[in-house]
């Protein structure tokens, strides 16, 4: 092929084909990178670089001053009666995250002798 005798239309077609080829080579490179993660000793995918802090998920945010969560939980357990309440039910009622309420039971709640663990995340007030 003699490059001096190429028409403008042919040159445009060659340019379009070269762009397609580069795009496909880029896709192949990304697929190869993904496949290398599954090989023994393969490197994990690089973390996406973000700017600044991640945003919090929208939802109810309740700020409880120190010590008041205890009073709220005890009041709800007393009102629940003999069947007690699950951590999820308490968290929903108090508008707190269930993992925070569960952590409260595992750290602070176990020190209170009148709280009885009924199993599977269910607690009740026992006089």
PETAJO-V150882 format. One record per helix or strand of 3 or more residues. SS is the DSSP state (H for helix, E for strand). FROM is the first residue (numbers start at 1). TO is the last residue. If there is no record, write none. Layout:
ss = [SS	SS]
from = [FROM	FROM]
to = [TO	TO]
This chain:
ss = [H	H	H	H	H	H	E	E]
from = [3	8	68	87	98	109	115	122]
to = [5	36	83	94	107	111	119	125]
